[in-house]
Amino acid sequence: MSCAVLLDGNAKPKSMSRAKQWTDEVENLYRFQQAGYRDEMEYRQITQLEIDRWPETGFVKKLQRRDNTFYYYNRKRECEDREVHKVKVYAY
């Protein structure tokens, strides 16, 4: 991902694929998508909020949904193996 894309507030993904195996990145994408966002970039564009993360793992701790309620996540893995293939990975 280039720096220009990160600075562009209206960046749209060029392609999408499904996750094949669990990684830390897939875990965080799973959490954003559970809250109704495509990924971290879309979350920052819409909410303008800092993302709370667990210091031990770096996983997302709390996200505000579009209806202004919050999702709170554990510090351990929440995306089970049977859910991994549902996670969308976007390329910019």
PDB file with one MODEL, atoms N, CA, C and O in Angstrom:
MODEL        1
ATOM      1  N   MET A   1       0.853  -1.173   0.000  1.00  0.00           N
ATOM      2  CA  MET A   1       0.000   0.000   0.000  1.00  0.00           C
ATOM      3  C   MET A   1       0.897   1.232   0.000  1.00  0.00           C
ATOM      4  O   MET A   1       1.800   1.343   0.829  1.00  0.00           O
ATOM      5  N   SER A   2       0.658   2.135  -0.902  1.00  0.00           N
ATOM      6  CA  SER A   2       1.509   3.319  -1.007  1.00  0.00           C
ATOM      7  C   SER A   2       1.082   4.396  -0.020  1.00  0.00           C
ATOM      8  O   SER A   2      -0.049   4.400   0.467  1.00  0.00           O
ATOM      9  N   CYS A   3       2.000   5.306   0.266  1.00  0.00           N
ATOM     10  CA  CYS A   3       1.708   6.405   1.185  1.00  0.00           C
ATOM     11  C   CYS A   3       0.632   7.322   0.623  1.00  0.00           C
ATOM     12  O   CYS A   3      -0.171   7.874   1.375  1.00  0.00           O
ATOM     13  N   ALA A   4       0.612   7.487  -0.700  1.00  0.00           N
ATOM     14  CA  ALA A   4      -0.399   8.354  -1.323  1.00  0.00           C
ATOM     15  C   ALA A   4      -1.794   7.814  -1.068  1.00  0.00           C
ATOM     16  O   ALA A   4      -2.726   8.588  -0.852  1.00  0.00           O
ATOM     17  N   VAL A   5      -1.950   6.493  -1.088  1.00  0.00           N
ATOM     18  CA  VAL A   5      -3.259   5.898  -0.829  1.00  0.00           C
ATOM     19  C   VAL A   5      -3.673   6.145   0.616  1.00  0.00           C
ATOM     20  O   VAL A   5      -4.841   6.419   0.892  1.00  0.00           O
ATOM     21  N   LEU A   6      -2.713   6.049   1.541  1.00  0.00           N
ATOM     22  CA  LEU A   6      -3.030   6.275   2.943  1.00  0.00           C
ATOM     23  C   LEU A   6      -3.467   7.715   3.193  1.00  0.00           C
ATOM     24  O   LEU A   6      -4.307   7.963   4.058  1.00  0.00           O
ATOM     25  N   LEU A   7      -2.914   8.655   2.455  1.00  0.00           N
ATOM     26  CA  LEU A   7      -3.261  10.055   2.640  1.00  0.00           C
ATOM     27  C   LEU A   7      -4.583  10.416   1.959  1.00  0.00           C
ATOM     28  O   LEU A   7      -5.250  11.372   2.357  1.00  0.00           O
ATOM     29  N   ASP A   8      -4.956   9.654   0.942  1.00  0.00           N
ATOM     30  CA  ASP A   8      -6.198   9.916   0.222  1.00  0.00           C
ATOM     31  C   ASP A   8      -7.370   9.414   1.062  1.00  0.00           C
ATOM     32  O   ASP A   8      -7.490   8.214   1.310  1.00  0.00           O
ATOM     33  N   GLY A   9      -8.223  10.323   1.494  1.00  0.00           N
ATOM     34  CA  GLY A   9      -9.334   9.969   2.365  1.00  0.00           C
ATOM     35  C   GLY A   9     -10.425   9.169   1.694  1.00  0.00           C
ATOM     36  O   GLY A   9     -11.249   8.566   2.382  1.00  0.00           O
ATOM     37  N   ASN A  10     -10.459   9.142   0.359  1.00  0.00           N
ATOM     38  CA  ASN A  10     -11.520   8.443  -0.356  1.00  0.00           C
ATOM     39  C   ASN A  10     -10.996   7.249  -1.135  1.00  0.00           C
ATOM     40  O   ASN A  10     -11.547   6.910  -2.182  1.00  0.00           O
ATOM     41  N   ALA A  11      -9.960   6.615  -0.653  1.00  0.00           N
ATOM     42  CA  ALA A  11      -9.365   5.481  -1.361  1.00  0.00           C
ATOM     43  C   ALA A  11     -10.366   4.332  -1.437  1.00  0.00           C
ATOM     44  O   ALA A  11     -11.006   3.976  -0.447  1.00  0.00           O
ATOM     45  N   LYS A  12     -10.483   3.768  -2.621  1.00  0.00           N
ATOM     46  CA  LYS A  12     -11.365   2.617  -2.835  1.00  0.00           C
ATOM     47  C   LYS A  12     -10.494   1.397  -3.119  1.00  0.00           C
ATOM     48  O   LYS A  12      -9.451   1.520  -3.761  1.00  0.00           O
ATOM     49  N   PRO A  13     -10.904   0.241  -2.656  1.00  0.00           N
ATOM     50  CA  PRO A  13     -10.105  -0.954  -2.924  1.00  0.00           C
ATOM     51  C   PRO A  13     -10.127  -1.321  -4.407  1.00  0.00           C
ATOM     52  O   PRO A  13     -11.131  -1.144  -5.097  1.00  0.00           O
ATOM     53  N   LYS A  14      -9.000  -1.834  -4.870  1.00  0.00           N
ATOM     54  CA  LYS A  14      -8.888  -2.249  -6.274  1.00  0.00           C
ATOM     55  C   LYS A  14      -9.320  -3.704  -6.460  1.00  0.00           C
ATOM     56  O   LYS A  14      -9.804  -4.081  -7.527  1.00  0.00           O
ATOM     57  N   SER A  15      -9.142  -4.511  -5.427  1.00  0.00           N
ATOM     58  CA  SER A  15      -9.545  -5.911  -5.516  1.00  0.00           C
ATOM     59  C   SER A  15      -9.847  -6.456  -4.127  1.00  0.00           C
ATOM     60  O   SER A  15      -9.493  -5.860  -3.109  1.00  0.00           O
ATOM     61  N   MET A  16     -10.517  -7.615  -4.118  1.00  0.00           N
ATOM     62  CA  MET A  16     -10.879  -8.260  -2.868  1.00  0.00           C
ATOM     63  C   MET A  16     -10.621  -9.750  -3.006  1.00  0.00           C
ATOM     64  O   MET A  16     -10.896 -10.344  -4.049  1.00  0.00           O
ATOM     65  N   SER A  17     -10.091 -10.350  -1.948  1.00  0.00           N
ATOM     66  CA  SER A  17      -9.931 -11.798  -1.907  1.00  0.00           C
ATOM     67  C   SER A  17     -10.371 -12.267  -0.521  1.00  0.00           C
ATOM     68  O   SER A  17     -10.558 -11.465   0.395  1.00  0.00           O
ATOM     69  N   ARG A  18     -10.527 -13.549  -0.394  1.00  0.00           N
ATOM     70  CA  ARG A  18     -10.910 -14.129   0.896  1.00  0.00           C
ATOM     71  C   ARG A  18      -9.673 -14.665   1.605  1.00  0.00           C
ATOM     72  O   ARG A  18      -8.737 -15.154   0.973  1.00  0.00           O
ATOM     73  N   ALA A  19      -9.691 -14.563   2.921  1.00  0.00           N
ATOM     74  CA  ALA A  19      -8.577 -15.091   3.720  1.00  0.00           C
ATOM     75  C   ALA A  19      -8.564 -16.616   3.628  1.00  0.00           C
ATOM     76  O   ALA A  19      -9.614 -17.260   3.634  1.00  0.00           O
ATOM     77  N   LYS A  20      -7.387 -17.168   3.545  1.00  0.00           N
ATOM     78  CA  LYS A  20      -7.228 -18.631   3.463  1.00  0.00           C
ATOM     79  C   LYS A  20      -6.815 -19.240   4.793  1.00  0.00           C
ATOM     80  O   LYS A  20      -7.163 -20.380   5.099  1.00  0.00           O
ATOM     81  N   GLN A  21      -6.063 -18.465   5.589  1.00  0.00           N
ATOM     82  CA  GLN A  21      -5.635 -18.952   6.902  1.00  0.00           C
ATOM     83  C   GLN A  21      -5.584 -17.779   7.876  1.00  0.00           C
ATOM     84  O   GLN A  21      -5.528 -16.618   7.471  1.00  0.00           O
ATOM     85  N   TRP A  22      -5.606 -18.104   9.164  1.00  0.00           N
ATOM     86  CA  TRP A  22      -5.648 -17.076  10.195  1.00  0.00           C
ATOM     87  C   TRP A  22      -4.279 -16.421  10.355  1.00  0.00           C
ATOM     88  O   TRP A  22      -3.249 -17.096  10.388  1.00  0.00           O
ATOM     89  N   THR A  23      -4.290 -15.087  10.455  1.00  0.00           N
ATOM     90  CA  THR A  23      -3.105 -14.301  10.809  1.00  0.00           C
ATOM     91  C   THR A  23      -3.577 -13.159  11.705  1.00  0.00           C
ATOM     92  O   THR A  23      -4.779 -12.978  11.897  1.00  0.00           O
ATOM     93  N   ASP A  24      -2.648 -12.397  12.248  1.00  0.00           N
ATOM     94  CA  ASP A  24      -3.027 -11.231  13.055  1.00  0.00           C
ATOM     95  C   ASP A  24      -3.828 -10.237  12.215  1.00  0.00           C
ATOM     96  O   ASP A  24      -4.796  -9.651  12.699  1.00  0.00           O
ATOM     97  N   GLU A  25      -3.426 -10.047  10.960  1.00  0.00           N
ATOM     98  CA  GLU A  25      -4.141  -9.126  10.075  1.00  0.00           C
ATOM     99  C   GLU A  25      -5.573  -9.605   9.833  1.00  0.00           C
ATOM    100  O   GLU A  25      -6.508  -8.805   9.860  1.00  0.00           O
ATOM    101  N   VAL A  26      -5.744 -10.895   9.600  1.00  0.00           N
ATOM    102  CA  VAL A  26      -7.079 -11.454   9.381  1.00  0.00           C
ATOM    103  C   VAL A  26      -7.926 -11.279  10.638  1.00  0.00           C
ATOM    104  O   VAL A  26      -9.118 -10.987  10.543  1.00  0.00           O
ATOM    105  N   GLU A  27      -7.331 -11.451  11.802  1.00  0.00           N
ATOM    106  CA  GLU A  27      -8.060 -11.264  13.065  1.00  0.00           C
ATOM    107  C   GLU A  27      -8.607  -9.849  13.168  1.00  0.00           C
ATOM    108  O   GLU A  27      -9.776  -9.661  13.506  1.00  0.00           O
ATOM    109  N   ASN A  28      -7.775  -8.849  12.881  1.00  0.00           N
ATOM    110  CA  ASN A  28      -8.243  -7.466  12.966  1.00  0.00           C
ATOM    111  C   ASN A  28      -9.272  -7.148  11.888  1.00  0.00           C
ATOM    112  O   ASN A  28     -10.236  -6.430  12.153  1.00  0.00           O
ATOM    113  N   LEU A  29      -9.087  -7.672  10.671  1.00  0.00           N
ATOM    114  CA  LEU A  29     -10.089  -7.475   9.626  1.00  0.00           C
ATOM    115  C   LEU A  29     -11.420  -8.088  10.035  1.00  0.00           C
ATOM    116  O   LEU A  29     -12.474  -7.502   9.788  1.00  0.00           O
ATOM    117  N   TYR A  30     -11.383  -9.251  10.652  1.00  0.00           N
ATOM    118  CA  TYR A  30     -12.588  -9.913  11.145  1.00  0.00           C
ATOM    119  C   TYR A  30     -13.336  -8.997  12.122  1.00  0.00           C
ATOM    120  O   TYR A  30     -14.559  -8.871  12.050  1.00  0.00           O
ATOM    121  N   ARG A  31     -12.612  -8.375  13.011  1.00  0.00           N
ATOM    122  CA  ARG A  31     -13.231  -7.482  14.004  1.00  0.00           C
ATOM    123  C   ARG A  31     -13.837  -6.249  13.348  1.00  0.00           C
ATOM    124  O   ARG A  31     -14.943  -5.844  13.707  1.00  0.00           O
ATOM    125  N   PHE A  32     -13.133  -5.641  12.388  1.00  0.00           N
ATOM    126  CA  PHE A  32     -13.701  -4.487  11.681  1.00  0.00           C
ATOM    127  C   PHE A  32     -14.946  -4.894  10.907  1.00  0.00           C
ATOM    128  O   PHE A  32     -15.936  -4.162  10.909  1.00  0.00           O
ATOM    129  N   GLN A  33     -14.917  -6.031  10.253  1.00  0.00           N
ATOM    130  CA  GLN A  33     -16.051  -6.459   9.451  1.00  0.00           C
ATOM    131  C   GLN A  33     -17.236  -6.869  10.321  1.00  0.00           C
ATOM    132  O   GLN A  33     -18.381  -6.726   9.894  1.00  0.00           O
ATOM    133  N   GLN A  34     -16.992  -7.369  11.515  1.00  0.00           N
ATOM    134  CA  GLN A  34     -18.077  -7.661  12.449  1.00  0.00           C
ATOM    135  C   GLN A  34     -18.801  -6.375  12.861  1.00  0.00           C
ATOM    136  O   GLN A  34     -20.011  -6.376  13.090  1.00  0.00           O
ATOM    137  N   ALA A  35     -18.047  -5.287  12.948  1.00  0.00           N
ATOM    138  CA  ALA A  35     -18.620  -3.998  13.343  1.00  0.00           C
ATOM    139  C   ALA A  35     -19.235  -3.241  12.159  1.00  0.00           C
ATOM    140  O   ALA A  35     -19.795  -2.160  12.341  1.00  0.00           O
ATOM    141  N   GLY A  36     -19.134  -3.801  10.948  1.00  0.00           N
ATOM    142  CA  GLY A  36     -19.783  -3.199   9.799  1.00  0.00           C
ATOM    143  C   GLY A  36     -18.893  -2.342   8.916  1.00  0.00           C
ATOM    144  O   GLY A  36     -19.395  -1.538   8.130  1.00  0.00           O
ATOM    145  N   TYR A  37     -17.590  -2.499   9.032  1.00  0.00           N
ATOM    146  CA  TYR A  37     -16.645  -1.727   8.222  1.00  0.00           C
ATOM    147  C   TYR A  37     -15.828  -2.665   7.355  1.00  0.00           C
ATOM    148  O   TYR A  37     -15.661  -3.839   7.686  1.00  0.00           O
ATOM    149  N   ARG A  38     -15.320  -2.151   6.250  1.00  0.00           N
ATOM    150  CA  ARG A  38     -14.506  -2.940   5.327  1.00  0.00           C
ATOM    151  C   ARG A  38     -13.161  -3.276   5.968  1.00  0.00           C
ATOM    152  O   ARG A  38     -12.715  -4.423   5.938  1.00  0.00           O
ATOM    153  N   ASP A  39     -12.519  -2.256   6.550  1.00  0.00           N
ATOM    154  CA  ASP A  39     -11.195  -2.421   7.140  1.00  0.00           C
ATOM    155  C   ASP A  39     -10.875  -1.195   7.985  1.00  0.00           C
ATOM    156  O   ASP A  39     -11.726  -0.328   8.183  1.00  0.00           O
ATOM    157  N   GLU A  40      -9.652  -1.129   8.479  1.00  0.00           N
ATOM    158  CA  GLU A  40      -9.237  -0.026   9.343  1.00  0.00           C
ATOM    159  C   GLU A  40      -9.327   1.316   8.630  1.00  0.00           C
ATOM    160  O   GLU A  40      -9.705   2.316   9.240  1.00  0.00           O
ATOM    161  N   MET A  41      -8.986   1.349   7.353  1.00  0.00           N
ATOM    162  CA  MET A  41      -9.010   2.598   6.595  1.00  0.00           C
ATOM    163  C   MET A  41     -10.436   3.176   6.525  1.00  0.00           C
ATOM    164  O   MET A  41     -10.635   4.374   6.729  1.00  0.00           O
ATOM    165  N   GLU A  42     -11.411   2.323   6.239  1.00  0.00           N
ATOM    166  CA  GLU A  42     -12.795   2.795   6.175  1.00  0.00           C
ATOM    167  C   GLU A  42     -13.275   3.240   7.559  1.00  0.00           C
ATOM    168  O   GLU A  42     -13.982   4.241   7.675  1.00  0.00           O
ATOM    169  N   TYR A  43     -12.898   2.512   8.596  1.00  0.00           N
ATOM    170  CA  TYR A  43     -13.289   2.879   9.958  1.00  0.00           C
ATOM    171  C   TYR A  43     -12.785   4.280  10.315  1.00  0.00           C
ATOM    172  O   TYR A  43     -13.529   5.093  10.865  1.00  0.00           O
ATOM    173  N   ARG A  44     -11.518   4.553   9.998  1.00  0.00           N
ATOM    174  CA  ARG A  44     -10.946   5.875  10.294  1.00  0.00           C
ATOM    175  C   ARG A  44     -11.622   6.976   9.478  1.00  0.00           C
ATOM    176  O   ARG A  44     -11.841   8.074   9.990  1.00  0.00           O
ATOM    177  N   GLN A  45     -11.959   6.693   8.200  1.00  0.00           N
ATOM    178  CA  GLN A  45     -12.628   7.675   7.357  1.00  0.00           C
ATOM    179  C   GLN A  45     -13.984   8.060   7.937  1.00  0.00           C
ATOM    180  O   GLN A  45     -14.337   9.239   7.973  1.00  0.00           O
ATOM    181  N   ILE A  46     -14.732   7.079   8.384  1.00  0.00           N
ATOM    182  CA  ILE A  46     -16.106   7.317   8.811  1.00  0.00           C
ATOM    183  C   ILE A  46     -16.193   7.858  10.230  1.00  0.00           C
ATOM    184  O   ILE A  46     -16.934   8.808  10.484  1.00  0.00           O
ATOM    185  N   THR A  47     -15.443   7.266  11.163  1.00  0.00           N
ATOM    186  CA  THR A  47     -15.617   7.638  12.566  1.00  0.00           C
ATOM    187  C   THR A  47     -14.693   8.742  13.039  1.00  0.00           C
ATOM    188  O   THR A  47     -15.028   9.458  13.982  1.00  0.00           O
ATOM    189  N   GLN A  48     -13.541   8.898  12.409  1.00  0.00           N
ATOM    190  CA  GLN A  48     -12.539   9.883  12.834  1.00  0.00           C
ATOM    191  C   GLN A  48     -12.048   9.616  14.258  1.00  0.00           C
ATOM    192  O   GLN A  48     -11.619  10.544  14.943  1.00  0.00           O
ATOM    193  N   LEU A  49     -12.106   8.365  14.709  1.00  0.00           N
ATOM    194  CA  LEU A  49     -11.702   7.999  16.066  1.00  0.00           C
ATOM    195  C   LEU A  49     -10.396   7.205  16.051  1.00  0.00           C
ATOM    196  O   LEU A  49     -10.064   6.547  15.066  1.00  0.00           O
ATOM    197  N   GLU A  50      -9.669   7.282  17.156  1.00  0.00           N
ATOM    198  CA  GLU A  50      -8.504   6.432  17.346  1.00  0.00           C
ATOM    199  C   GLU A  50      -8.994   5.021  17.658  1.00  0.00           C
ATOM    200  O   GLU A  50     -10.074   4.838  18.219  1.00  0.00           O
ATOM    201  N   ILE A  51      -8.211   4.054  17.298  1.00  0.00           N
ATOM    202  CA  ILE A  51      -8.590   2.664  17.504  1.00  0.00           C
ATOM    203  C   ILE A  51      -7.933   2.154  18.773  1.00  0.00           C
ATOM    204  O   ILE A  51      -6.710   2.204  18.909  1.00  0.00           O
ATOM    205  N   ASP A  52      -8.750   1.658  19.709  1.00  0.00           N
ATOM    206  CA  ASP A  52      -8.221   1.065  20.939  1.00  0.00           C
ATOM    207  C   ASP A  52      -7.715  -0.332  20.618  1.00  0.00           C
ATOM    208  O   ASP A  52      -8.414  -1.129  19.993  1.00  0.00           O
ATOM    209  N   ARG A  53      -6.483  -0.622  21.056  1.00  0.00           N
ATOM    210  CA  ARG A  53      -5.886  -1.932  20.811  1.00  0.00           C
ATOM    211  C   ARG A  53      -5.378  -2.532  22.120  1.00  0.00           C
ATOM    212  O   ARG A  53      -5.015  -1.817  23.054  1.00  0.00           O
ATOM    213  N   TRP A  54      -5.361  -3.869  22.161  1.00  0.00           N
ATOM    214  CA  TRP A  54      -4.766  -4.550  23.298  1.00  0.00           C
ATOM    215  C   TRP A  54      -3.251  -4.428  23.181  1.00  0.00           C
ATOM    216  O   TRP A  54      -2.693  -4.782  22.142  1.00  0.00           O
ATOM    217  N   PRO A  55      -2.567  -3.937  24.218  1.00  0.00           N
ATOM    218  CA  PRO A  55      -1.117  -3.750  24.134  1.00  0.00           C
ATOM    219  C   PRO A  55      -0.344  -5.060  23.969  1.00  0.00           C
ATOM    220  O   PRO A  55       0.710  -5.072  23.333  1.00  0.00           O
ATOM    221  N   GLU A  56      -0.845  -6.157  24.527  1.00  0.00           N
ATOM    222  CA  GLU A  56      -0.118  -7.427  24.469  1.00  0.00           C
ATOM    223  C   GLU A  56      -0.127  -8.023  23.067  1.00  0.00           C
ATOM    224  O   GLU A  56       0.881  -8.563  22.610  1.00  0.00           O
ATOM    225  N   THR A  57      -1.268  -7.925  22.386  1.00  0.00           N
ATOM    226  CA  THR A  57      -1.419  -8.612  21.101  1.00  0.00           C
ATOM    227  C   THR A  57      -1.507  -7.661  19.917  1.00  0.00           C
ATOM    228  O   THR A  57      -1.193  -8.055  18.794  1.00  0.00           O
ATOM    229  N   GLY A  58      -1.924  -6.426  20.138  1.00  0.00           N
ATOM    230  CA  GLY A  58      -2.118  -5.484  19.044  1.00  0.00           C
ATOM    231  C   GLY A  58      -3.472  -5.639  18.377  1.00  0.00           C
ATOM    232  O   GLY A  58      -3.777  -4.926  17.421  1.00  0.00           O
ATOM    233  N   PHE A  59      -4.294  -6.569  18.870  1.00  0.00           N
ATOM    234  CA  PHE A  59      -5.625  -6.755  18.308  1.00  0.00           C
ATOM    235  C   PHE A  59      -6.520  -5.581  18.699  1.00  0.00           C
ATOM    236  O   PHE A  59      -6.300  -4.927  19.718  1.00  0.00           O
ATOM    237  N   VAL A  60      -7.526  -5.331  17.877  1.00  0.00           N
ATOM    238  CA  VAL A  60      -8.498  -4.269  18.156  1.00  0.00           C
ATOM    239  C   VAL A  60      -9.251  -4.613  19.435  1.00  0.00           C
ATOM    240  O   VAL A  60      -9.678  -5.751  19.632  1.00  0.00           O
ATOM    241  N   LYS A  61      -9.406  -3.625  20.292  1.00  0.00           N
ATOM    242  CA  LYS A  61     -10.059  -3.810  21.592  1.00  0.00           C
ATOM    243  C   LYS A  61     -11.519  -3.357  21.557  1.00  0.00           C
ATOM    244  O   LYS A  61     -12.399  -4.029  22.094  1.00  0.00           O
ATOM    245  N   LYS A  62     -11.769  -2.198  20.912  1.00  0.00           N
ATOM    246  CA  LYS A  62     -13.115  -1.625  20.924  1.00  0.00           C
ATOM    247  C   LYS A  62     -13.352  -0.894  19.612  1.00  0.00           C
ATOM    248  O   LYS A  62     -12.485  -0.165  19.129  1.00  0.00           O
ATOM    249  N   LEU A  63     -14.548  -1.096  19.032  1.00  0.00           N
ATOM    250  CA  LEU A  63     -14.933  -0.393  17.814  1.00  0.00           C
ATOM    251  C   LEU A  63     -16.333   0.175  17.963  1.00  0.00           C
ATOM    252  O   LEU A  63     -17.207  -0.441  18.573  1.00  0.00           O
ATOM    253  N   GLN A  64     -16.534   1.350  17.400  1.00  0.00           N
ATOM    254  CA  GLN A  64     -17.864   1.957  17.391  1.00  0.00           C
ATOM    255  C   GLN A  64     -18.552   1.569  16.091  1.00  0.00           C
ATOM    256  O   GLN A  64     -18.026   1.791  15.001  1.00  0.00           O
ATOM    257  N   ARG A  65     -19.737   0.986  16.225  1.00  0.00           N
ATOM    258  CA  ARG A  65     -20.507   0.609  15.042  1.00  0.00           C
ATOM    259  C   ARG A  65     -21.143   1.843  14.422  1.00  0.00           C
ATOM    260  O   ARG A  65     -21.078   2.937  14.983  1.00  0.00           O
ATOM    261  N   ARG A  66     -21.757   1.659  13.261  1.00  0.00           N
ATOM    262  CA  ARG A  66     -22.390   2.779  12.559  1.00  0.00           C
ATOM    263  C   ARG A  66     -23.609   3.315  13.292  1.00  0.00           C
ATOM    264  O   ARG A  66     -23.994   4.466  13.090  1.00  0.00           O
ATOM    265  N   ASP A  67     -24.222   2.499  14.140  1.00  0.00           N
ATOM    266  CA  ASP A  67     -25.384   2.957  14.912  1.00  0.00           C
ATOM    267  C   ASP A  67     -24.983   3.507  16.283  1.00  0.00           C
ATOM    268  O   ASP A  67     -25.819   3.638  17.178  1.00  0.00           O
ATOM    269  N   ASN A  68     -23.692   3.829  16.436  1.00  0.00           N
ATOM    270  CA  ASN A  68     -23.120   4.447  17.639  1.00  0.00           C
ATOM    271  C   ASN A  68     -23.118   3.555  18.873  1.00  0.00           C
ATOM    272  O   ASN A  68     -22.955   4.049  19.989  1.00  0.00           O
ATOM    273  N   THR A  69     -23.294   2.257  18.692  1.00  0.00           N
ATOM    274  CA  THR A  69     -23.060   1.336  19.799  1.00  0.00           C
ATOM    275  C   THR A  69     -21.642   0.799  19.653  1.00  0.00           C
ATOM    276  O   THR A  69     -21.003   1.013  18.623  1.00  0.00           O
ATOM    277  N   PHE A  70     -21.149   0.110  20.662  1.00  0.00           N
ATOM    278  CA  PHE A  70     -19.764  -0.339  20.651  1.00  0.00           C
ATOM    279  C   PHE A  70     -19.670  -1.855  20.677  1.00  0.00           C
ATOM    280  O   PHE A  70     -20.502  -2.535  21.277  1.00  0.00           O
ATOM    281  N   TYR A  71     -18.658  -2.365  20.026  1.00  0.00           N
ATOM    282  CA  TYR A  71     -18.262  -3.767  20.131  1.00  0.00           C
ATOM    283  C   TYR A  71     -16.990  -3.803  20.954  1.00  0.00           C
ATOM    284  O   TYR A  71     -16.051  -3.050  20.695  1.00  0.00           O
ATOM    285  N   TYR A  72     -16.959  -4.676  21.941  1.00  0.00           N
ATOM    286  CA  TYR A  72     -15.760  -4.879  22.753  1.00  0.00           C
ATOM    287  C   TYR A  72     -15.238  -6.280  22.477  1.00  0.00           C
ATOM    288  O   TYR A  72     -16.004  -7.244  22.464  1.00  0.00           O
ATOM    289  N   TYR A  73     -13.930  -6.392  22.255  1.00  0.00           N
ATOM    290  CA  TYR A  73     -13.322  -7.670  21.895  1.00  0.00           C
ATOM    291  C   TYR A  73     -12.320  -8.108  22.952  1.00  0.00           C
ATOM    292  O   TYR A  73     -11.710  -7.287  23.636  1.00  0.00           O
ATOM    293  N   ASN A  74     -12.165  -9.419  23.067  1.00  0.00           N
ATOM    294  CA  ASN A  74     -11.186 -10.006  23.986  1.00  0.00           C
ATOM    295  C   ASN A  74      -9.777  -9.828  23.449  1.00  0.00           C
ATOM    296  O   ASN A  74      -9.581  -9.522  22.273  1.00  0.00           O
ATOM    297  N   ARG A  75      -8.798 -10.023  24.326  1.00  0.00           N
ATOM    298  CA  ARG A  75      -7.412  -9.890  23.880  1.00  0.00           C
ATOM    299  C   ARG A  75      -6.940 -11.132  23.135  1.00  0.00           C
ATOM    300  O   ARG A  75      -5.909 -11.106  22.464  1.00  0.00           O
ATOM    301  N   LYS A  76      -7.691 -12.211  23.254  1.00  0.00           N
ATOM    302  CA  LYS A  76      -7.337 -13.444  22.552  1.00  0.00           C
ATOM    303  C   LYS A  76      -8.062 -13.524  21.210  1.00  0.00           C
ATOM    304  O   LYS A  76      -8.945 -12.720  20.912  1.00  0.00           O
ATOM    305  N   ARG A  77      -7.681 -14.479  20.437  1.00  0.00           N
ATOM    306  CA  ARG A  77      -8.260 -14.708  19.114  1.00  0.00           C
ATOM    307  C   ARG A  77      -9.773 -14.921  19.191  1.00  0.00           C
ATOM    308  O   ARG A  77     -10.256 -15.685  20.027  1.00  0.00           O
ATOM    309  N   GLU A  78     -10.518 -14.240  18.311  1.00  0.00           N
ATOM    310  CA  GLU A  78     -11.969 -14.416  18.249  1.00  0.00           C
ATOM    311  C   GLU A  78     -12.428 -15.006  16.926  1.00  0.00           C
ATOM    312  O   GLU A  78     -13.524 -15.561  16.840  1.00  0.00           O
ATOM    313  N   CYS A  79     -11.608 -14.892  15.906  1.00  0.00           N
ATOM    314  CA  CYS A  79     -11.945 -15.423  14.581  1.00  0.00           C
ATOM    315  C   CYS A  79     -11.576 -16.905  14.552  1.00  0.00           C
ATOM    316  O   CYS A  79     -10.405 -17.262  14.420  1.00  0.00           O
ATOM    317  N   GLU A  80     -12.576 -17.747  14.674  1.00  0.00           N
ATOM    318  CA  GLU A  80     -12.325 -19.182  14.686  1.00  0.00           C
ATOM    319  C   GLU A  80     -11.987 -19.669  13.280  1.00  0.00           C
ATOM    320  O   GLU A  80     -12.279 -18.995  12.292  1.00  0.00           O
ATOM    321  N   ASP A  81     -11.376 -20.831  13.201  1.00  0.00           N
ATOM    322  CA  ASP A  81     -10.966 -21.381  11.909  1.00  0.00           C
ATOM    323  C   ASP A  81     -12.135 -21.491  10.931  1.00  0.00           C
ATOM    324  O   ASP A  81     -11.958 -21.285   9.730  1.00  0.00           O
ATOM    325  N   ARG A  82     -13.313 -21.811  11.429  1.00  0.00           N
ATOM    326  CA  ARG A  82     -14.466 -21.960  10.535  1.00  0.00           C
ATOM    327  C   ARG A  82     -14.979 -20.619  10.006  1.00  0.00           C
ATOM    328  O   ARG A  82     -15.789 -20.594   9.079  1.00  0.00           O
ATOM    329  N   GLU A  83     -14.516 -19.498  10.585  1.00  0.00           N
ATOM    330  CA  GLU A  83     -14.927 -18.163  10.150  1.00  0.00           C
ATOM    331  C   GLU A  83     -13.892 -17.489   9.244  1.00  0.00           C
ATOM    332  O   GLU A  83     -14.195 -16.477   8.613  1.00  0.00           O
ATOM    333  N   VAL A  84     -12.689 -18.031   9.174  1.00  0.00           N
ATOM    334  CA  VAL A  84     -11.593 -17.378   8.456  1.00  0.00           C
ATOM    335  C   VAL A  84     -11.949 -17.133   6.998  1.00  0.00           C
ATOM    336  O   VAL A  84     -11.651 -16.058   6.476  1.00  0.00           O
ATOM    337  N   HIS A  85     -12.575 -18.092   6.320  1.00  0.00           N
ATOM    338  CA  HIS A  85     -12.879 -17.943   4.896  1.00  0.00           C
ATOM    339  C   HIS A  85     -13.917 -16.858   4.605  1.00  0.00           C
ATOM    340  O   HIS A  85     -14.100 -16.479   3.448  1.00  0.00           O
ATOM    341  N   LYS A  86     -14.592 -16.358   5.626  1.00  0.00           N
ATOM    342  CA  LYS A  86     -15.583 -15.292   5.454  1.00  0.00           C
ATOM    343  C   LYS A  86     -14.957 -13.896   5.454  1.00  0.00           C
ATOM    344  O   LYS A  86     -15.591 -12.926   5.037  1.00  0.00           O
ATOM    345  N   VAL A  87     -13.714 -13.801   5.922  1.00  0.00           N
ATOM    346  CA  VAL A  87     -13.042 -12.502   6.035  1.00  0.00           C
ATOM    347  C   VAL A  87     -12.573 -12.039   4.662  1.00  0.00           C
ATOM    348  O   VAL A  87     -11.921 -12.783   3.930  1.00  0.00           O
ATOM    349  N   LYS A  88     -12.915 -10.801   4.326  1.00  0.00           N
ATOM    350  CA  LYS A  88     -12.527 -10.207   3.048  1.00  0.00           C
ATOM    351  C   LYS A  88     -11.244  -9.391   3.241  1.00  0.00           C
ATOM    352  O   LYS A  88     -11.144  -8.576   4.157  1.00  0.00           O
ATOM    353  N   VAL A  89     -10.281  -9.624   2.372  1.00  0.00           N
ATOM    354  CA  VAL A  89      -9.009  -8.910   2.404  1.00  0.00           C
ATOM    355  C   VAL A  89      -8.962  -8.018   1.167  1.00  0.00           C
ATOM    356  O   VAL A  89      -8.969  -8.508   0.037  1.00  0.00           O
ATOM    357  N   TYR A  90      -8.915  -6.706   1.389  1.00  0.00           N
ATOM    358  CA  TYR A  90      -8.945  -5.744   0.286  1.00  0.00           C
ATOM    359  C   TYR A  90      -7.546  -5.276  -0.056  1.00  0.00           C
ATOM    360  O   TYR A  90      -6.702  -5.106   0.823  1.00  0.00           O
ATOM    361  N   ALA A  91      -7.305  -5.068  -1.356  1.00  0.00           N
ATOM    362  CA  ALA A  91      -6.028  -4.529  -1.837  1.00  0.00           C
ATOM    363  C   ALA A  91      -6.294  -3.160  -2.437  1.00  0.00           C
ATOM    364  O   ALA A  91      -7.265  -2.967  -3.168  1.00  0.00           O
ATOM    365  N   TYR A  92      -5.414  -2.204  -2.118  1.00  0.00           N
ATOM    366  CA  TYR A  92      -5.576  -0.833  -2.598  1.00  0.00           C
ATOM    367  C   TYR A  92      -4.522  -0.500  -3.626  1.00  0.00           C
ATOM    368  O   TYR A  92      -4.498   0.615  -4.147  1.00  0.00           O
TER     369      TYR A  92
ENDMDL
END
